[in-house]
Amino acid sequence: MMDIATRFDTNPLLRPSDLRPWYEGMEIACLLNPGVFRMNGRIWLLLRVAERPLLHPDKVRIPVYDPDGQVKVLEFDSSDPDLDTSDPRVIKYRGRQYLTTLSYLRLVSSEDGMHFNEDPLYPPVVGQGELEAFGIEDCRVACFDDGYYLTYTMVSPFAVGVGLRVTCDFRRFETKGMIFPPHNKDCALFEERIGGRYYALHRPSSPELGGNYIWLAESPDRLHWGNHKCIAVNRPGNWDSVRIGAGASPIKTPEGWLVIYHGADESNRYCLGAMLLDLEDPSLVLARVVEPIMEPIACYEKQGFFGNVVFTNGHIVDGDRLIMYYGASDEVICGASFSISEIMAILNRQ
């Protein structure tokens, strides 16, 4: 094992009980991996908050957005033999799948990066329309001169794709719709142009052919994407053997673009790794770690809503220090720091 993370002594930083539910008749089941950015001299987390209806002894209750954007609760009899509730995240019923929680995004901020509070002036970011009927998840925040670009997972009965919203103040948003069609997620934008083009990492999925791999795309405007290339695949028998996906925006270093990514194995154990992309041609992978840089070893990472998970899509860079905020066990928000030079030193050059 090579876990080089320095976890915050104050972990978990945020628990579901630290926030009040946004929707009436609901409870917060989980806080999950936030997008991270700086604004007005503070560190901000754009949390994924997952709410569910209050539990009923004889019913399984599933929240969804209706066409008017209001929360509607679907009910199933707990004793129905057609109901599969073996996964706490997803239920299956007569050939259809439903999420057990409804996710949206919520802002908290901090002066010291450890103690976070919610400001009522910043409203939650919630699902809109039929393509977000099951909510929005796992937002990455990329900072550009013309605003903050939020890439997130749109979830609906139809499919999963990547949505984009743009804001300058996190009070007013311009919705751009789906920029990567189904099935796709884990989209992280590079925060500057390379050779006059914008670039993004994304994760299309194909259960029949191929797998859950990291791809690269380019764009003239951050809306229209093409020239897609697969740059990293799963590694059988390793900690990232089943699926991989990008974390936050790649970090520019003199040696290349440093990408923090998550990987999962056959037992759905999620760890974090790193790879290095060429500065001028980010489709070229120069190096990749053999062992993860962070594993679920703390008690709050091993036990929770869905245990044995560390998952990030947000960080702050402060010189050589990488300050990472991450979701643990699909339930609580935590913090850790890394030395960027230490990560670079353990990369296995291709």
Helices and strands as residue ranges (DSSP letters): E 6-7, G 16-18, E 26-39, E 42-53, E 59-65, E 71-77, E 83-84, E 90-93, E 96-99, E 102-110, G 130-132, E 136-144, E 147-155, E 160-167, E 174-180, E 184-189, E 198-204, E 214-219, E 226-232, E 243-246, E 251-253, E 256-264, E 270-277, E 285-288, H 299-302, E 310-318, E 321-328, E 332-339, H 340-346, E 348-349
